[in-house]
Amino acid sequence: MGLSADGLECIEWLSLDCVALDGPWHSSVEAKIDSKNRLILNGIRQTGRWDGSLLCASTPKRLRLRNVAGDELIISLLNL
């Protein structure tokens, strides 16, 4: 089994916090890819392919990412 050039098939869940820099997580927008490789964006199943982007009304402060192995990572986006 190989990976595509962008590797998006390894991502299970993404969430942006546009509220807080630290402390409790506020999921402003999220994307989940289910076991059949279908996209669920903010709880609504999508029909098209996911382009790998998440749009937020305000500036995102941090990103939470979970891969298919269950590993989670939180990345601060303010200093990028």
N, CA, C and O atoms as a printed pandas DataFrame, in Angstrom:
     atom_number atom_name residue_name chain_id  residue_number  x_coord  y_coord  z_coord
0              1         N          MET        A               1    0.851   -1.186    0.000
1              2        CA          MET        A               1    0.000    0.000    0.000
2              3         C          MET        A               1    0.890    1.240    0.000
3              4         O          MET        A               1    1.842    1.329    0.774
4              5         N          GLY        A               2    0.581    2.167   -0.849
5              6        CA          GLY        A               2    1.359    3.394   -0.934
6              7         C          GLY        A               2    0.538    4.602   -0.530
7              8         O          GLY        A               2   -0.679    4.521   -0.368
8              9         N          LEU        A               3    1.214    5.705   -0.371
9             10        CA          LEU        A               3    0.559    6.965   -0.032
10            11         C          LEU        A               3    0.513    7.864   -1.255
11            12         O          LEU        A               3    1.381    7.803   -2.126
12            13         N          SER        A               4   -0.506    8.690   -1.302
13            14        CA          SER        A               4   -0.591    9.679   -2.372
14            15         C          SER        A               4    0.445   10.777   -2.124
15            16         O          SER        A               4    1.087   10.803   -1.073
16            17         N          ALA        A               5    0.603   11.658   -3.067
17            18        CA          ALA        A               5    1.589   12.738   -2.950
18            19         C          ALA        A               5    1.310   13.648   -1.763
19            20         O          ALA        A               5    2.245   14.119   -1.115
20            21         N          ASP        A               6    0.021   13.907   -1.464
21            22        CA          ASP        A               6   -0.309   14.803   -0.353
22            23         C          ASP        A               6   -0.477   14.076    0.979
23            24         O          ASP        A               6   -0.461   14.725    2.025
24            25         N          GLY        A               7   -0.635   12.761    0.978
25            26        CA          GLY        A               7   -0.729   11.983    2.210
26            27         C          GLY        A               7   -1.981   12.214    3.030
27            28         O          GLY        A               7   -2.009   11.866    4.211
28            29         N          LEU        A               8   -3.022   12.793    2.439
29            30        CA          LEU        A               8   -4.237   13.111    3.197
30            31         C          LEU        A               8   -4.954   11.871    3.719
31            32         O          LEU        A               8   -5.733   11.968    4.667
32            33         N          GLU        A               9   -4.707   10.703    3.117
33            34        CA          GLU        A               9   -5.380    9.491    3.574
34            35         C          GLU        A               9   -4.906    9.044    4.953
35            36         O          GLU        A               9   -5.521    8.159    5.548
36            37         N          CYS        A              10   -3.831    9.630    5.476
37            38        CA          CYS        A              10   -3.340    9.301    6.819
38            39         C          CYS        A              10   -4.013   10.130    7.904
39            40         O          CYS        A              10   -3.833    9.850    9.089
40            41         N          ILE        A              11   -4.780   11.136    7.526
41            42        CA          ILE        A              11   -5.450   12.006    8.492
42            43         C          ILE        A              11   -6.837   11.453    8.796
43            44         O          ILE        A              11   -7.609   11.142    7.889
44            45         N          GLU        A              12   -7.142   11.337   10.089
45            46        CA          GLU        A              12   -8.460   10.874   10.510
46            47         C          GLU        A              12   -9.348   12.038   10.953
47            48         O          GLU        A              12  -10.551   12.033   10.689
48            49         N          TRP        A              13   -8.764   13.033   11.623
49            50        CA          TRP        A              13   -9.553   14.124   12.196
50            51         C          TRP        A              13   -8.692   15.369   12.339
51            52         O          TRP        A              13   -7.525   15.285   12.724
52            53         N          LEU        A              14   -9.271   16.527   12.028
53            54        CA          LEU        A              14   -8.627   17.834   12.188
54            55         C          LEU        A              14   -9.602   18.784   12.858
55            56         O          LEU        A              14  -10.805   18.720   12.606
56            57         N          SER        A              15   -9.099   19.653   13.700
57            58        CA          SER        A              15   -9.946   20.647   14.341
58            59         C          SER        A              15   -9.153   21.935   14.523
59            60         O          SER        A              15   -7.976   21.903   14.882
60            61         N          LEU        A              16   -9.806   23.070   14.274
61            62        CA          LEU        A              16   -9.199   24.379   14.503
62            63         C          LEU        A              16   -9.834   25.025   15.721
63            64         O          LEU        A              16  -11.054   24.993   15.881
64            65         N          ASP        A              17   -9.012   25.609   16.576
65            66        CA          ASP        A              17   -9.481   26.398   17.713
66            67         C          ASP        A              17   -9.204   27.856   17.378
67            68         O          ASP        A              17   -8.047   28.273   17.325
68            69         N          CYS        A              18  -10.253   28.628   17.153
69            70        CA          CYS        A              18  -10.116   30.047   16.815
70            71         C          CYS        A              18  -10.392   30.931   18.029
71            72         O          CYS        A              18  -10.540   32.145   17.889
72            73         N          VAL        A              19  -10.463   30.327   19.231
73            74        CA          VAL        A              19  -10.837   31.051   20.443
74            75         C          VAL        A              19   -9.671   31.196   21.416
75            76         O          VAL        A              19   -9.380   32.303   21.871
76            77         N          ALA        A              20   -9.001   30.091   21.740
77            78        CA          ALA        A              20   -8.026   30.106   22.832
78            79         C          ALA        A              20   -6.643   29.645   22.387
79            80         O          ALA        A              20   -6.511   28.777   21.524
80            81         N          LEU        A              21   -5.614   30.243   22.991
81            82        CA          LEU        A              21   -4.234   29.833   22.734
82            83         C          LEU        A              21   -3.837   28.609   23.542
83            84         O          LEU        A              21   -2.965   27.843   23.134
84            85         N          ASP        A              22   -4.480   28.427   24.691
85            86        CA          ASP        A              22   -4.212   27.274   25.543
86            87         C          ASP        A              22   -5.445   26.977   26.379
87            88         O          ASP        A              22   -6.469   27.647   26.245
88            89         N          GLY        A              23   -5.348   25.973   27.242
89            90        CA          GLY        A              23   -6.486   25.589   28.070
90            91         C          GLY        A              23   -7.452   24.690   27.317
91            92         O          GLY        A              23   -7.063   24.022   26.358
92            93         N          PRO        A              24   -8.719   24.670   27.749
93            94        CA          PRO        A              24   -9.710   23.794   27.112
94            95         C          PRO        A              24   -9.842   24.071   25.614
95            96         O          PRO        A              24   -9.746   25.214   25.166
96            97         N          TRP        A              25  -10.062   23.008   24.860
97            98        CA          TRP        A              25  -10.171   23.104   23.407
98            99         C          TRP        A              25  -11.544   23.610   22.996
99           100         O          TRP        A              25  -12.556   23.157   23.531
100          101         N          HIS        A              26  -11.591   24.543   22.055
101          102        CA          HIS        A              26  -12.830   25.062   21.465
102          103         C          HIS        A              26  -12.795   24.699   19.984
103          104         O          HIS        A              26  -12.043   25.297   19.215
104          105         N          SER        A              27  -13.599   23.731   19.587
105          106        CA          SER        A              27  -13.589   23.270   18.199
106          107         C          SER        A              27  -14.414   24.217   17.336
107          108         O          SER        A              27  -15.633   24.077   17.244
108          109         N          SER        A              28  -13.748   25.180   16.704
109          110        CA          SER        A              28  -14.427   26.165   15.859
110          111         C          SER        A              28  -14.853   25.560   14.531
111          112         O          SER        A              28  -15.919   25.888   14.009
112          113         N          VAL        A              29  -14.034   24.688   13.989
113          114        CA          VAL        A              29  -14.335   23.980   12.738
114          115         C          VAL        A              29  -13.579   22.655   12.784
115          116         O          VAL        A              29  -12.457   22.597   13.288
116          117         N          GLU        A              30  -14.196   21.581   12.255
117          118        CA          GLU        A              30  -13.502   20.303   12.256
118          119         C          GLU        A              30  -13.852   19.472   11.031
119          120         O          GLU        A              30  -14.924   19.607   10.440
120          121         N          ALA        A              31  -12.920   18.618   10.675
121          122        CA          ALA        A              31  -13.099   17.692    9.559
122          123         C          ALA        A              31  -12.740   16.299   10.046
123          124         O          ALA        A              31  -11.714   16.108   10.699
124          125         N          LYS        A              32  -13.588   15.325    9.729
125          126        CA          LYS        A              32  -13.343   13.931   10.080
126          127         C          LYS        A              32  -13.428   13.110    8.809
127          128         O          LYS        A              32  -14.318   13.317    7.985
128          129         N          ILE        A              33  -12.507   12.184    8.653
129          130        CA          ILE        A              33  -12.526   11.272    7.519
130          131         C          ILE        A              33  -12.873    9.904    8.087
131          132         O          ILE        A              33  -12.127    9.363    8.903
132          133         N          ASP        A              34  -14.016    9.334    7.657
133          134        CA          ASP        A              34  -14.462    8.059    8.222
134          135         C          ASP        A              34  -13.717    6.882    7.587
135          136         O          ASP        A              34  -12.876    7.065    6.708
136          137         N          SER        A              35  -14.043    5.670    8.050
137          138        CA          SER        A              35  -13.328    4.468    7.609
138          139         C          SER        A              35  -13.518    4.166    6.127
139          140         O          SER        A              35  -12.746    3.397    5.554
140          141         N          LYS        A              36  -14.525    4.753    5.501
141          142        CA          LYS        A              36  -14.752    4.552    4.065
142          143         C          LYS        A              36  -14.226    5.733    3.253
143          144         O          LYS        A              36  -14.587    5.917    2.090
144          145         N          ASN        A              37  -13.360    6.534    3.895
145          146        CA          ASN        A              37  -12.698    7.674    3.257
146          147         C          ASN        A              37  -13.666    8.766    2.817
147          148         O          ASN        A              37  -13.431    9.439    1.813
148          149         N          ARG        A              38  -14.757    8.944    3.566
149          150        CA          ARG        A              38  -15.721   10.014    3.289
150          151         C          ARG        A              38  -15.480   11.153    4.269
151          152         O          ARG        A              38  -15.141   10.921    5.429
152          153         N          LEU        A              39  -15.655   12.371    3.805
153          154        CA          LEU        A              39  -15.420   13.565    4.610
154          155         C          LEU        A              39  -16.685   13.979    5.348
155          156         O          LEU        A              39  -17.769   14.023    4.767
156          157         N          ILE        A              40  -16.537   14.283    6.632
157          158        CA          ILE        A              40  -17.599   14.864    7.448
158          159         C          ILE        A              40  -17.051   16.197    7.945
159          160         O          ILE        A              40  -16.103   16.233    8.729
160          161         N          LEU        A              41  -17.649   17.288    7.486
161          162        CA          LEU        A              41  -17.181   18.631    7.813
162          163         C          LEU        A              41  -18.178   19.284    8.751
163          164         O          LEU        A              41  -19.330   19.505    8.378
164          165         N          ASN        A              42  -17.741   19.597    9.976
165          166        CA          ASN        A              42  -18.604   20.180   11.013
166          167         C          ASN        A              42  -19.874   19.357   11.213
167          168         O          ASN        A              42  -20.960   19.910   11.388
168          169         N          GLY        A              43  -19.730   18.031   11.186
169          170        CA          GLY        A              43  -20.852   17.127   11.432
170          171         C          GLY        A              43  -21.731   16.849   10.227
171          172         O          GLY        A              43  -22.706   16.107   10.347
172          173         N          ILE        A              44  -21.419   17.420    9.066
173          174        CA          ILE        A              44  -22.230   17.239    7.858
174          175         C          ILE        A              44  -21.411   16.469    6.823
175          176         O          ILE        A              44  -20.329   16.899    6.424
176          177         N          ARG        A              45  -21.947   15.321    6.396
177          178        CA          ARG        A              45  -21.259   14.504    5.398
178          179         C          ARG        A              45  -21.206   15.239    4.062
179          180         O          ARG        A              45  -22.215   15.764    3.591
180          181         N          GLN        A              46  -20.024   15.270    3.461
181          182        CA          GLN        A              46  -19.800   15.957    2.191
182          183         C          GLN        A              46  -19.774   14.949    1.044
183          184         O          GLN        A              46  -19.437   13.783    1.247
184          185         N          THR        A              47  -20.126   15.392   -0.147
185          186        CA          THR        A              47  -20.122   14.494   -1.301
186          187         C          THR        A              47  -18.847   14.613   -2.125
187          188         O          THR        A              47  -18.438   13.639   -2.757
188          189         N          GLY        A              48  -18.224   15.755   -2.134
189          190        CA          GLY        A              48  -17.022   15.965   -2.940
190          191         C          GLY        A              48  -15.763   15.532   -2.217
191          192         O          GLY        A              48  -15.793   15.186   -1.036
192          193         N          ARG        A              49  -14.658   15.557   -2.941
193          194        CA          ARG        A              49  -13.357   15.247   -2.351
194          195         C          ARG        A              49  -12.873   16.419   -1.514
195          196         O          ARG        A              49  -13.159   17.576   -1.823
196          197         N          TRP        A              50  -12.149   16.115   -0.468
197          198        CA          TRP        A              50  -11.603   17.131    0.421
198          199         C          TRP        A              50  -10.299   17.658   -0.161
199          200         O          TRP        A              50   -9.441   16.879   -0.576
200          201         N          ASP        A              51  -10.148   18.985   -0.192
201          202        CA          ASP        A              51   -8.925   19.589   -0.728
202          203         C          ASP        A              51   -7.849   19.800    0.339
203          204         O          ASP        A              51   -6.783   20.343    0.045
204          205         N          GLY        A              52   -8.119   19.377    1.570
205          206        CA          GLY        A              52   -7.133   19.490    2.641
206          207         C          GLY        A              52   -7.161   20.803    3.386
207          208         O          GLY        A              52   -6.286   21.053    4.216
208          209         N          SER        A              53   -8.150   21.662    3.113
209          210        CA          SER        A              53   -8.215   22.959    3.787
210          211         C          SER        A              53   -9.387   23.014    4.761
211          212         O          SER        A              53  -10.389   22.318    4.594
212          213         N          LEU        A              54   -9.239   23.852    5.776
213          214        CA          LEU        A              54  -10.310   24.159    6.728
214          215         C          LEU        A              54  -10.453   25.671    6.775
215          216         O          LEU        A              54   -9.460   26.386    6.912
216          217         N          LEU        A              55  -11.668   26.159    6.664
217          218        CA          LEU        A              55  -11.911   27.600    6.690
218          219         C          LEU        A              55  -12.535   27.991    8.016
219          220         O          LEU        A              55  -13.431   27.312    8.516
220          221         N          CYS        A              56  -12.058   29.087    8.581
221          222        CA          CYS        A              56  -12.521   29.565    9.878
222          223         C          CYS        A              56  -12.856   31.050    9.740
223          224         O          CYS        A              56  -12.148   31.780    9.047
224          225         N          ALA        A              57  -13.930   31.504   10.393
225          226        CA          ALA        A              57  -14.367   32.898   10.293
226          227         C          ALA        A              57  -13.346   33.865   10.897
227          228         O          ALA        A              57  -13.213   34.995   10.428
228          229         N          SER        A              58  -12.633   33.430   11.925
229          230        CA          SER        A              58  -11.608   34.277   12.534
230          231         C          SER        A              58  -10.252   33.572   12.443
231          232         O          SER        A              58  -10.168   32.436   11.979
232          233         N          THR        A              59   -9.216   34.240   12.879
233          234        CA          THR        A              59   -7.866   33.683   12.781
234          235         C          THR        A              59   -7.714   32.455   13.673
235          236         O          THR        A              59   -7.937   32.541   14.881
236          237         N          PRO        A              60   -7.340   31.319   13.098
237          238        CA          PRO        A              60   -7.131   30.119   13.924
238          239         C          PRO        A              60   -5.895   30.279   14.800
239          240         O          PRO        A              60   -4.857   30.766   14.352
240          241         N          LYS        A              61   -6.025   29.862   16.049
241          242        CA          LYS        A              61   -4.931   29.989   17.003
242          243         C          LYS        A              61   -4.141   28.692   17.150
243          244         O          LYS        A              61   -2.932   28.721   17.379
244          245         N          ARG        A              62   -4.832   27.546   17.017
245          246        CA          ARG        A              62   -4.140   26.260   17.106
246          247         C          ARG        A              62   -4.906   25.192   16.331
247          248         O          ARG        A              62   -6.105   25.313   16.082
248          249         N          LEU        A              63   -4.185   24.158   15.963
249          250        CA          LEU        A              63   -4.715   23.060   15.167
250          251         C          LEU        A              63   -4.515   21.766   15.929
251          252         O          LEU        A              63   -3.435   21.523   16.469
252          253         N          ARG        A              64   -5.535   20.939   15.977
253          254        CA          ARG        A              64   -5.415   19.603   16.564
254          255         C          ARG        A              64   -5.593   18.605   15.431
255          256         O          ARG        A              64   -6.547   18.693   14.658
256          257         N          LEU        A              65   -4.678   17.663   15.337
257          258        CA          LEU        A              65   -4.657   16.688   14.260
258          259         C          LEU        A              65   -4.554   15.285   14.845
259          260         O          LEU        A              65   -3.761   15.049   15.756
260          261         N          ARG        A              66   -5.357   14.347   14.324
261          262        CA          ARG        A              66   -5.254   12.937   14.709
262          263         C          ARG        A              66   -5.036   12.119   13.442
263          264         O          ARG        A              66   -5.760   12.281   12.459
264          265         N          ASN        A              67   -4.037   11.240   13.469
265          266        CA          ASN        A              67   -3.797   10.386   12.303
266          267         C          ASN        A              67   -4.513    9.050   12.478
267          268         O          ASN        A              67   -5.129    8.806   13.515
268          269         N          VAL        A              68   -4.435    8.185   11.466
269          270        CA          VAL        A              68   -5.166    6.919   11.495
270          271         C          VAL        A              68   -4.646    5.969   12.566
271          272         O          VAL        A              68   -5.349    5.029   12.936
272          273         N          ALA        A              69   -3.443    6.184   13.072
273          274        CA          ALA        A              69   -2.899    5.364   14.150
274          275         C          ALA        A              69   -3.390    5.832   15.519
275          276         O          ALA        A              69   -3.136    5.164   16.522
276          277         N          GLY        A              70   -4.093    6.974   15.578
277          278        CA          GLY        A              70   -4.623    7.491   16.830
278          279         C          GLY        A              70   -3.734    8.512   17.517
279          280         O          GLY        A              70   -4.082    9.007   18.589
280          281         N          ASP        A              71   -2.598    8.835   16.925
281          282        CA          ASP        A              71   -1.703    9.842   17.503
282          283         C          ASP        A              71   -2.317   11.220   17.321
283          284         O          ASP        A              71   -2.815   11.543   16.242
284          285         N          GLU        A              72   -2.285   12.046   18.383
285          286        CA          GLU        A              72   -2.804   13.416   18.306
286          287         C          GLU        A              72   -1.679   14.413   18.497
287          288         O          GLU        A              72   -0.726   14.178   19.239
288          289         N          LEU        A              73   -1.819   15.529   17.806
289          290        CA          LEU        A              73   -0.824   16.589   17.860
290          291         C          LEU        A              73   -1.551   17.921   17.882
291          292         O          LEU        A              73   -2.487   18.131   17.111
292          293         N          ILE        A              74   -1.124   18.829   18.766
293          294        CA          ILE        A              74   -1.671   20.186   18.794
294          295         C          ILE        A              74   -0.554   21.137   18.373
295          296         O          ILE        A              74    0.543   21.118   18.930
296          297         N          ILE        A              75   -0.859   21.969   17.377
297          298        CA          ILE        A              75    0.126   22.890   16.819
298          299         C          ILE        A              75   -0.366   24.319   16.996
299          300         O          ILE        A              75   -1.484   24.645   16.598
300          301         N          SER        A              76    0.463   25.177   17.591
301          302        CA          SER        A              76    0.144   26.597   17.689
302          303         C          SER        A              76    0.341   27.221   16.314
303          304         O          SER        A              76    1.373   27.009   15.678
304          305         N          LEU        A              77   -0.645   27.992   15.852
305          306        CA          LEU        A              77   -0.593   28.575   14.512
306          307         C          LEU        A              77   -0.224   30.054   14.512
307          308         O          LEU        A              77   -0.034   30.634   13.442
308          309         N          LEU        A              78   -0.120   30.670   15.668
309          310        CA          LEU        A              78    0.132   32.108   15.724
310          311         C          LEU        A              78    1.548   32.488   15.337
311          312         O          LEU        A              78    1.768   33.587   14.827
312          313         N          ASN        A              79    2.503   31.618   15.562
313          314        CA          ASN        A              79    3.899   31.954   15.287
314          315         C          ASN        A              79    4.388   31.424   13.952
315          316         O          ASN        A              79    5.592   31.430   13.693
316          317         N          LEU        A              80    3.492   30.972   13.109
317          318        CA          LEU        A              80    3.911   30.431   11.806
318          319         C          LEU        A              80    4.063   31.522   10.784
319          320         O          LEU        A              80    4.409   31.249    9.635
